[in-house]
Amino acid sequence: MSYQITRDYIKKGKARSGQKIEKVRAAVAHDTGNPGSTAYNNRDYFNNHQPSASAHTFIDDKYILEIVPLNEKAWHVRYTKPNDNRLFGDDANDCMIGTELCYGGSINFGEAYKRYVWYHAYLCKKFDLDPKKEIVAHATLDPQRRSDPHNALNKHGITWDQFINDVVKTMNGSSKTINRKEQVKSEVVKNPTITDKKGYIDNFQKWLNNNYRTELVVDGLFGAKTKKAAIKGLQTELNLQFRAKLVIDGIWGSKTKSEIRTVSRGAVGDITRIIQGMLYCLGYDPKGFDGIFGNGCYYAVRTFQGDKNLTVDGICGKNTFETLFK
Ligand SMILES: [Zn+2]
């Protein structure tokens, strides 16, 4: 089982200083202490209120949501506490990733817990941490004030040792699902400059699922999985329309490139629709997702080509396709 990581960072401010972590030495496991608040509830709070506190990642039954980049400091442990320095030689905020488990209310604990375990295994792989020594509970660092994440875990009958064992099991059992390279593919980067208020990316994902059985999560977030599904759609269409005999693997390669037919103003069909969908995903506005290559699509392609230093002609040829999909 592999999960998707959503990166939707809060703006800079008190909660996100932008100061860099030099080396990640440990991961601090927290719970929010606020039953029923979801990952996005927390993101909204930290983004809008900018308290002098934060954590890198919030996890509920739907999202593994990174709100502060992992190479920046977040403020999840008090600076005056001695245990972090004793155990790791530095203040926690300066060298540790803080992850918060969301629980209670309508949050499905089992689903949230699986993601929490998986994400800690992911952190251990990513930063070469020993889960038995270098995942530490907030309560261990600040026992006078904090009881997390034992508070949330114990409510559901899970001890700290069980949690760590589950992380170890996930790491051992799934070199496939958490190998670093593979995981990069399943990370979603939500670029805050690209807004999808009208649901175009949602529509594109639904349409890909319906037409090419791609089984995407319809979340309106563009990432590697959506791109792969779009390439599968394109390969399918090239096979159907032009007998291209491509392997439908969702990977852009020289064979797929060689089978590309030029698409330009006046074209109608599903390849145009895939172009329109990709333009939306990349932050351009072709003025419709209708499979008709009209003026809106033409000008969006021109803008895209200009941004990418391609020949600006509003025509989708091999190089423009390659830049859309690579
Ligand atoms: Zn905490």
Residues whose N, C-alpha, C, O or C-beta is under 5 A from the ligand:
A	BS01	ZN	H30 D31 H76 H138 D148
